[in-house]
Amino acid sequence: MVPGILIRGIIIGFSIAAPVGPIGVLCIRRTLAHGRAVGFVSGLGAATADGFYGAVAALGLTVVSGFLLEERLWLRLVGGGFLCYLGIRTFLARPAAQAAPGGGTSLAGAYLSTLLLTLTNPLTILSFAAVFAGLGLGSAGRDYASAAAMVLSVFSGSALWWLTLAAGVGLLRARVGPGILVWVNRLSGTIIAGFGVAALLSVRA
């Protein structure tokens, strides 16, 4: 039973993480600018948040999920504002004359920023809840061992996606010079800020 849950959890985590949104754009830009380690650690922040929301869905923590969904407008406001800030900062960032070999930014900062950004999107709970229900992986029976296996595998699947993305983008890093990075920063900053504006506008809807 547990091996099957692990495989399905990895697939779920990988699939939910894969669509390229603001976190994906941010990780691609950080990988190009600072290297694979920073890009991957940024992705791990998102994977941790995915694991948390997977735990909420798998364990049926209705109090937590209810609170997060009830406060989703405030969370969108915070997340949207943070995305706008990151977008502007990324747009104005000047690339170094030469790429840093190990990563030119704080790994802790990279991790925490994507963790907080992903946590401000509590509707992710609905994605996990819908998938779990469809696969019959809800919290019926309070099988905590299966729930723990599911959470671990969801995190692993999400982390696998970010490792794949960072490794793939890292292969292009040596070919990306400062001139191209300027445009990468501008494009990435515009896209990230665009997601932030969309989040803020949704608060008013």
Secondary structure in CASP SS format (residue, H / E / C, confidence):
PFRMAT SS
TARGET T0000
AUTHOR 0000-0000-0000
METHOD secondary structure of the structure
MODEL  1
M C 1.00
V H 1.00
P H 1.00
G H 1.00
I H 1.00
L H 1.00
I H 1.00
R H 1.00
G H 1.00
I H 1.00
I H 1.00
I H 1.00
G H 1.00
F H 1.00
S H 1.00
I H 1.00
A H 1.00
A C 1.00
P C 1.00
V C 1.00
G C 1.00
P H 1.00
I H 1.00
G H 1.00
V H 1.00
L H 1.00
C H 1.00
I H 1.00
R H 1.00
R H 1.00
T H 1.00
L H 1.00
A H 1.00
H H 1.00
G C 1.00
R H 1.00
A H 1.00
V H 1.00
G H 1.00
F H 1.00
V H 1.00
S H 1.00
G H 1.00
L H 1.00
G H 1.00
A H 1.00
A H 1.00
T H 1.00
A H 1.00
D H 1.00
G H 1.00
F H 1.00
Y H 1.00
G H 1.00
A H 1.00
V H 1.00
A H 1.00
A H 1.00
L H 1.00
G C 1.00
L C 1.00
T H 1.00
V H 1.00
V H 1.00
S H 1.00
G H 1.00
F H 1.00
L H 1.00
L H 1.00
E H 1.00
E C 1.00
R H 1.00
L H 1.00
W H 1.00
L H 1.00
R H 1.00
L H 1.00
V H 1.00
G H 1.00
G H 1.00
G H 1.00
F H 1.00
L H 1.00
C H 1.00
Y H 1.00
L H 1.00
G H 1.00
I H 1.00
R H 1.00
T H 1.00
F H 1.00
L H 1.00
A C 1.00
R C 1.00
P C 1.00
A C 1.00
A C 1.00
Q C 1.00
A C 1.00
A C 1.00
P C 1.00
G C 1.00
G C 1.00
G C 1.00
T C 1.00
S C 1.00
L H 1.00
A H 1.00
G H 1.00
A H 1.00
Y H 1.00
L H 1.00
S H 1.00
T H 1.00
L H 1.00
L H 1.00
L H 1.00
T H 1.00
L H 1.00
T C 1.00
N C 1.00
P C 1.00
L C 1.00
T H 1.00
I H 1.00
L H 1.00
S H 1.00
F H 1.00
A H 1.00
A H 1.00
V H 1.00
F H 1.00
A H 1.00
G H 1.00
L C 1.00
G C 1.00
L C 1.00
G C 1.00
S C 1.00
A H 1.00
G H 1.00
R H 1.00
D C 1.00
Y H 1.00
A H 1.00
S H 1.00
A H 1.00
A H 1.00
A H 1.00
M H 1.00
V H 1.00
L H 1.00
S H 1.00
V H 1.00
F H 1.00
S H 1.00
G H 1.00
S H 1.00
A H 1.00
L H 1.00
W H 1.00
W H 1.00
L H 1.00
T H 1.00
L H 1.00
A H 1.00
A H 1.00
G H 1.00
V H 1.00
G H 1.00
L H 1.00
L H 1.00
R H 1.00
A C 1.00
R C 1.00
V C 1.00
G C 1.00
P H 1.00
G H 1.00
I H 1.00
L H 1.00
V H 1.00
W H 1.00
V H 1.00
N H 1.00
R H 1.00
L H 1.00
S H 1.00
G H 1.00
T H 1.00
I H 1.00
I H 1.00
A H 1.00
G H 1.00
F H 1.00
G H 1.00
V H 1.00
A H 1.00
A H 1.00
L H 1.00
L H 1.00
S H 1.00
V H 1.00
R H 1.00
A C 1.00
END
